[in-house]
Amino acid sequence: WEVRGRLTQDAARQASVAIDLVGPTGQPAPADLALRLGLERADDSGTARALAHRLIRPGSLVATSAPLEAGRWRLRITLPEIEAVQEFRVEP
C-alpha cells in the first residue's frame, strides 16, 4: 500500500492526520483492511498511544490526537506486512 497523507497540528498541540491508502493499481484500500495508528515519543519514553481513526470514504481516514506534550513524536501506521513511521515535532 502507498500511504499518502497530511499531518498538521493546531495551537492546542493536537495532531490531525488525514491519510489515503492506495493499492498497486490505484485502488483505494478496502474498509475492512486491518490498520492501526499510534503516537509515541521519539525518545522512546513512555508507551505508544493508540490513535482512534474514522473512515471518511474507501481508502481515506482521519484522526485527531489529544493535546501532546512539546517535543519529538512519531506517528506509526501499521498495516498487514508494512509499517510506516513519520516523525514530527510539537512546539511548546
Secondary structure, 3 states (H helix, E strand, C coil): CEEEEEEEECCCCCEEEEEEEECCCCCECCCCCCCEEEEEECCCCCCCEECCCEEEECCEEEEECCCCCCEEEEEEEEECCEEEEEEEEECC
